[in-house]
Amino acid sequence: MARSPEKTSSGMEAENIAEAIIAGNRQMLARAITLVESSKEEHQEKAHAVLDLCLAQQSESMVIGITGSPGAGKSSFIEALGEEIIHRGLTLAVLCIDPSSRRSGGSILGDKARMEKLSTRPEAFIRPTPSSCHLGGSGPRTHETIMLTRAAGYDVILVETVGVGQSEVQIENMTDCILLLMLPGSGDELQGIKRGIMEIADIICITKTDGEQERSASLAQADFEAALGMLPPKYEGFHRKVLLTSALKGTGIAESWEEIATHFSFMRERGILESHRQEQLFRLLEGLVENELKKQFHADPAVVRRKKEIEAAVLSHSLSPFSGASLLVKAFTRRR
Amino acid sequence: MARSPEKTSSGMEAENIAEAIIAGNRQMLARAITLVESSKEEHQEKAHAVLDLCLAQQSESMVIGITGSPGAGKSSFIEALGEEIIHRGLTLAVLCIDPSSRRSGGSILGDKARMEKLSTRPEAFIRPTPSSCHLGGSGPRTHETIMLTRAAGYDVILVETVGVGQSEVQIENMTDCILLLMLPGSGDELQGIKRGIMEIADIICITKTDGEQERSASLAQADFEAALGMLPPKYEGFHRKVLLTSALKGTGIAESWEEIATHFSFMRERGILESHRQEQLFRLLEGLVENELKKQFHADPAVVRRKKEIEAAVLSHSLSPFSGASLLVKAFTRRR
């Protein structure tokens, strides 16, 4: 399954890779993403050179995060929304963030069975990102993947995030608009939904409102609208909607797209889109600084020299982790 | 709602606070947790002094993580399991990790309505931790709260985590045993469950197996057992069980506790518990180092001096974030 980043970098200069991406060469985009995901130092250096060139390319891509609990029907919804987007004459990229698997990466059933129709479309670029390498950190690799995809000039980039939790904050830092997908049902579900998720959502889509669920769907809609009413607005002047959708019946999908378009118009008019993207760039810088700082710390000779001894003292309870951390950081900073 | 950390630290020395915690003074435990959660420098210093003293206290607390999607019935399950634990003559603390709200912290419906019965029990200490302050990082404050609670000598500490995602990795670094709660239902849900969550679970409890759900529950059990069978075992020699539970009917709760006890016996016999706790201590040290490093970086005069200019260059697209990050870190490290 894993592509070799060696292939990517064989002989090709960063300039050529970036040019090809910007010209719309998908194979090169896929290879550059593999390069970005590689942990090898030389690949990282080349990836940064490619990204530098890609960043210079201004892009008008609409980057949309799709989030929701497992089982909320994200894949089916994206498949249906993707068809709608292509039908409207727009080009589409779909990226997946999966922050949940540390040991092996990927879902149990795999990505193959997912988005079957969409993946055969020439207008769509589908890339599952097994971002298992930077768990627990604010790893900016998904962000980098989004930036490469933006440089490729797709009109719409859908970023699917798996699971509900900290990844929400990350997705907010990387996307322009967030759709929260929720199953019909109220009470229990609403109790479980935390403010944070509702607060960052721009549009809520209730999914699978078909068959037996049709009755409970409008109740759920009312519940979510009430819940939104209890929260401060995300943007002053934009009323967040709760839409009923069914990927199976194809209902509410066009409305979802129209609501997304309305949201983008609103953000453009108010200058929110621009300031949001500035904020994203700022967060990326922060994330990169943290990563670089950690890298330098762990490579520092003074740290390497003292690390084993301090770790052993902490593990044998003769030194507290707080004092240990303090000693290690001092070893790094007091070098002069 | 928020307690004042001022009160906590007023006049009391770290030694007295730690002593009171170890002696089982709950009010002091609650205050020390507030101290740990404070972002004020002086509170942090005192908190570390208290933690140093508490860490010296060896504790045999069983620390159990309870995780699962929103709506999986975590509160009801914890309430029922808590009653079972108290019924068996053990003391209990319940801590909650909520990594999902950045803006305001806490759930929409609040914690008041939750665990009503348990919170009136003198044997139980209930503490919701609004860990909203260290989102996106590997913030060790929940870990610190667990350590304080361990020093207080509770037999069992249940740590509830909200949402499914990166917090799973954090909870694995802080607890001895992880229960994954899942609603009955198969197919869809199983597709949505990522390997990572199944991989770290020690016991899977299917919840709400009552009423209309009773039929689908045993199907779900078979599905989850099959899914577990596809994964490598978490510990060689320990067969992970999938239990059917209903907090409403009170079924499967005693069995869940017995399975937890079996798991702890297994871990103790094989020396896994000890090595797992060493690993936790190691991770805590790592998290503290990262925090300290970031703090020193942002307080560094050379960084402060160059930061504004570099940030402005990145935001105006005249400098790439990669080059910007590199320049900032160099400003910090090249001080001699």
Chai-1 contact restraints between the chains, C-beta under 6 A:
chainA,res_idxA,chainB,res_idxB,connection_type,confidence,min_distance_angstrom,max_distance_angstrom,comment,restraint_id
A,H48,B,F322,contact,1.0,0.0,6.0,A-B,restraint_1
A,D52,B,S320,contact,1.0,0.0,6.0,A-B,restraint_2
A,L55,B,S320,contact,1.0,0.0,6.0,A-B,restraint_3
A,S69,B,S69,contact,1.0,0.0,6.0,A-B,restraint_4
A,P70,B,G192,contact,1.0,0.0,6.0,A-B,restraint_5
A,P70,B,I193,contact,1.0,0.0,6.0,A-B,restraint_6
A,G71,B,D188,contact,1.0,0.0,6.0,A-B,restraint_7
A,G71,B,E189,contact,1.0,0.0,6.0,A-B,restraint_8
A,G71,B,G192,contact,1.0,0.0,6.0,A-B,restraint_9
A,P99,B,G165,contact,1.0,0.0,6.0,A-B,restraint_10
A,P99,B,Q166,contact,1.0,0.0,6.0,A-B,restraint_11
A,S100,B,G165,contact,1.0,0.0,6.0,A-B,restraint_12
A,S100,B,K194,contact,1.0,0.0,6.0,A-B,restraint_13
A,S100,B,G196,contact,1.0,0.0,6.0,A-B,restraint_14
A,S100,B,I197,contact,1.0,0.0,6.0,A-B,restraint_15
A,S101,B,K194,contact,1.0,0.0,6.0,A-B,restraint_16
A,S101,B,R195,contact,1.0,0.0,6.0,A-B,restraint_17
A,S101,B,G196,contact,1.0,0.0,6.0,A-B,restraint_18
A,R102,B,V169,contact,1.0,0.0,6.0,A-B,restraint_19
A,R102,B,G196,contact,1.0,0.0,6.0,A-B,restraint_20
A,R103,B,E199,contact,1.0,0.0,6.0,A-B,restraint_21
A,S104,B,R195,contact,1.0,0.0,6.0,A-B,restraint_22
A,S107,B,K194,contact,1.0,0.0,6.0,A-B,restraint_23
A,I108,B,R195,contact,1.0,0.0,6.0,A-B,restraint_24
A,I108,B,A227,contact,1.0,0.0,6.0,A-B,restraint_25
A,L109,B,Q191,contact,1.0,0.0,6.0,A-B,restraint_26
A,L135,B,V169,contact,1.0,0.0,6.0,A-B,restraint_27
A,G136,B,S138,contact,1.0,0.0,6.0,A-B,restraint_28
A,G136,B,V169,contact,1.0,0.0,6.0,A-B,restraint_29
A,S138,B,G136,contact,1.0,0.0,6.0,A-B,restraint_30
A,V162,B,K194,contact,1.0,0.0,6.0,A-B,restraint_31
A,G163,B,V164,contact,1.0,0.0,6.0,A-B,restraint_32
A,G163,B,G165,contact,1.0,0.0,6.0,A-B,restraint_33
A,V164,B,G163,contact,1.0,0.0,6.0,A-B,restraint_34
A,V164,B,V164,contact,1.0,0.0,6.0,A-B,restraint_35
A,G165,B,P99,contact,1.0,0.0,6.0,A-B,restraint_36
A,G165,B,G163,contact,1.0,0.0,6.0,A-B,restraint_37
A,G165,B,G165,contact,1.0,0.0,6.0,A-B,restraint_38
A,G165,B,Q166,contact,1.0,0.0,6.0,A-B,restraint_39
A,G165,B,S167,contact,1.0,0.0,6.0,A-B,restraint_40
A,Q166,B,P99,contact,1.0,0.0,6.0,A-B,restraint_41
A,Q166,B,G165,contact,1.0,0.0,6.0,A-B,restraint_42
A,Q166,B,Q166,contact,1.0,0.0,6.0,A-B,restraint_43
A,S167,B,G165,contact,1.0,0.0,6.0,A-B,restraint_44
A,V169,B,R102,contact,1.0,0.0,6.0,A-B,restraint_45
A,V169,B,L135,contact,1.0,0.0,6.0,A-B,restraint_46
A,V169,B,G136,contact,1.0,0.0,6.0,A-B,restraint_47
A,D188,B,G71,contact,1.0,0.0,6.0,A-B,restraint_48
A,E189,B,G71,contact,1.0,0.0,6.0,A-B,restraint_49
A,Q191,B,L109,contact,1.0,0.0,6.0,A-B,restraint_50
A,G192,B,P70,contact,1.0,0.0,6.0,A-B,restraint_51
A,G192,B,G71,contact,1.0,0.0,6.0,A-B,restraint_52
A,I193,B,P70,contact,1.0,0.0,6.0,A-B,restraint_53
A,K194,B,S100,contact,1.0,0.0,6.0,A-B,restraint_54
A,K194,B,S101,contact,1.0,0.0,6.0,A-B,restraint_55
A,K194,B,S107,contact,1.0,0.0,6.0,A-B,restraint_56
A,K194,B,V162,contact,1.0,0.0,6.0,A-B,restraint_57
A,R195,B,S101,contact,1.0,0.0,6.0,A-B,restraint_58
A,R195,B,S104,contact,1.0,0.0,6.0,A-B,restraint_59
A,R195,B,I108,contact,1.0,0.0,6.0,A-B,restraint_60
A,G196,B,S100,contact,1.0,0.0,6.0,A-B,restraint_61
A,G196,B,S101,contact,1.0,0.0,6.0,A-B,restraint_62
A,G196,B,R102,contact,1.0,0.0,6.0,A-B,restraint_63
A,I197,B,S100,contact,1.0,0.0,6.0,A-B,restraint_64
A,E199,B,R103,contact,1.0,0.0,6.0,A-B,restraint_65
A,A227,B,I108,contact,1.0,0.0,6.0,A-B,restraint_66
A,Q278,B,L315,contact,1.0,0.0,6.0,A-B,restraint_67
A,L281,B,L315,contact,1.0,0.0,6.0,A-B,restraint_68
A,L284,B,P321,contact,1.0,0.0,6.0,A-B,restraint_69
A,L285,B,V314,contact,1.0,0.0,6.0,A-B,restraint_70
A,L285,B,P321,contact,1.0,0.0,6.0,A-B,restraint_71
A,L285,B,G324,contact,1.0,0.0,6.0,A-B,restraint_72
A,L285,B,A325,contact,1.0,0.0,6.0,A-B,restraint_73
A,L288,B,P321,contact,1.0,0.0,6.0,A-B,restraint_74
A,L288,B,A325,contact,1.0,0.0,6.0,A-B,restraint_75
A,V289,B,A325,contact,1.0,0.0,6.0,A-B,restraint_76
A,V289,B,L328,contact,1.0,0.0,6.0,A-B,restraint_77
A,E292,B,A325,contact,1.0,0.0,6.0,A-B,restraint_78
A,E292,B,V329,contact,1.0,0.0,6.0,A-B,restraint_79
A,L293,B,L293,contact,1.0,0.0,6.0,A-B,restraint_80
A,L293,B,F297,contact,1.0,0.0,6.0,A-B,restraint_81
A,L293,B,V329,contact,1.0,0.0,6.0,A-B,restraint_82
A,Q296,B,T333,contact,1.0,0.0,6.0,A-B,restraint_83
A,F297,B,L293,contact,1.0,0.0,6.0,A-B,restraint_84
A,V314,B,L285,contact,1.0,0.0,6.0,A-B,restraint_85
A,L315,B,Q278,contact,1.0,0.0,6.0,A-B,restraint_86
A,L315,B,L281,contact,1.0,0.0,6.0,A-B,restraint_87
A,S320,B,D52,contact,1.0,0.0,6.0,A-B,restraint_88
A,S320,B,L55,contact,1.0,0.0,6.0,A-B,restraint_89
A,P321,B,L284,contact,1.0,0.0,6.0,A-B,restraint_90
A,P321,B,L285,contact,1.0,0.0,6.0,A-B,restraint_91
A,P321,B,L288,contact,1.0,0.0,6.0,A-B,restraint_92
A,F322,B,H48,contact,1.0,0.0,6.0,A-B,restraint_93
A,G324,B,L285,contact,1.0,0.0,6.0,A-B,restraint_94
A,A325,B,L285,contact,1.0,0.0,6.0,A-B,restraint_95
A,A325,B,L288,contact,1.0,0.0,6.0,A-B,restraint_96
A,A325,B,V289,contact,1.0,0.0,6.0,A-B,restraint_97
A,A325,B,E292,contact,1.0,0.0,6.0,A-B,restraint_98
A,L328,B,V289,contact,1.0,0.0,6.0,A-B,restraint_99
A,V329,B,E292,contact,1.0,0.0,6.0,A-B,restraint_100
A,V329,B,L293,contact,1.0,0.0,6.0,A-B,restraint_101
A,T333,B,Q296,contact,1.0,0.0,6.0,A-B,restraint_102
A,R336,B,R335,contact,1.0,0.0,6.0,A-B,restraint_103
A,R336,B,R336,contact,1.0,0.0,6.0,A-B,restraint_104
